[in-house]
Amino acid sequence: MSRRKRLPPEPVELSIENLAHDGRGVARVDGKAVFVHGALPGERVRARITRRRRDLDEGITLEVLAAAPERVMPKCAFYDVCGGCSLQHMAPERQMEAKQAMVLENLRRIGRVEPARVLAPVTGPHWGYRHKARLAVRNVRGKGRVLVGFRERQSPYVADMTRCEILHPSVGELLAPLSELIGGLSIRNRIPQIEVAVGDTLVVLVFRVLDPPAADDEQQLKAFAARHGIEVHLQPGGPDSVYPLTETAESLYYSLPEFHLRLDFGPMDFTQINHALNRALVSQALQRLAPKHDERVLDLFCGLGNFSLPLARQAGEVLGVEGDQALVNRARANAEANGIGNARFVVADLHDGVALERAAWLRERFDAVLIDPPRSGAREVLPALAAMGYPRLLYVSCHPATLARDAGLLVHEQGYALRELGVLDMFPHTAHVESMALFEQDTGK
């Protein structure tokens, strides 16, 4: 039976050498890495060691003895405890430099690939940018109230917070009222989370309810919705069980004005959390692919048509492929609502290599391919794409390690060259980064 390693009784002084992938500073003591929350490269800090492992230690900054030039005062009063952010103590422009360096380092180390050109980072609003979120809820008797917010850093407990600076203000300023509301319900102990969905004109909060609300609970929820101009939905079971408790004449949607598009979505649908940066992402993607009016484009992991429909405005034809039938239905409805007749959508499991070998749509001729996979990447579909010899491939990624892995496959095994790489600040004040990589067939091989 292993015993938990004893923690140092006193704080330790550490010199921070670099930044880890999760935004923590990294120091070394006798050759062992120490990951320290709240510390930046080049700083000397006094830290408390909170956990010891065989290969690394973890700690938290108590005092900054020598500050880095990029250090700033966090805006959020709950930053020290909340796990929603990890980099508020670093100037936003320096955050982007660090994230870009992390993406490039992953490409070199994992994929053994260097882009021919690195684009300037794309940034947007740093506060109030988050339109989608899942908030944890917990009735804590010891505090005498219900906590609503993100979980504590590296902890299952709900952070004690009354507002959030990165959530859209329509929700970020509602945490305290939500706490009061839920505290007055009979099912206050049976609501574990709230799903947040903010559109251009409507806010929807989906309450996960483990027990049916009483009639008085429903009246309180309806009054809260009316008072704050939002919709309240209830989720008694899985995602398909969601239904509206209150409804307005509005619907959830986000717009892409550059392409004269309005995309409707459901409160549980996947969408980019940062609408301003999503517009920049879509615009840059179309600039990189530059589809002509007589070209056909394949959009993999197309979701509800975020890239497919803008591509259809410029290309001759677009085929969107997605594994979720509900999202494909949404994409088809969005195409029809926007008067787009040159985009079609099919359902396919893009992680099933055997099924992909038999997919008829994958044998069609396309002039360009866009891939926007989940964090797990697109490894299974890459060989089939390379076998078809598509000349241009744009890879949109939310995870540097899987992008680097797949870039290595494309370059070293599939005959592509990495022409351009760009990063976008989709998730300010967190260690997450969105990136975009343009690959073209390497005719020199």
PyMOL commands that set and color helices and strands:
alter all, ss='L'
color gray80, all
select helices_A, chain A and resi 92-111+169-172+175-183+188-190+215-228+239-241+257-259+275-289+308-314+325-337+353-358+361-363+382-388+400-412
alter helices_A, ss='H'
color red, helices_A
select strands_A, chain A and resi 12-19+25-29+32-37+44-52+56-66+117-118+132-140+145-149+193-198+203-208+231-235+243-244+253-256+261-264+296-300+317-322+343-347+368-371+392-397+416-424+434-441
alter strands_A, ss='S'
color yellow, strands_A
deselect
rebuild
show_as cartoon
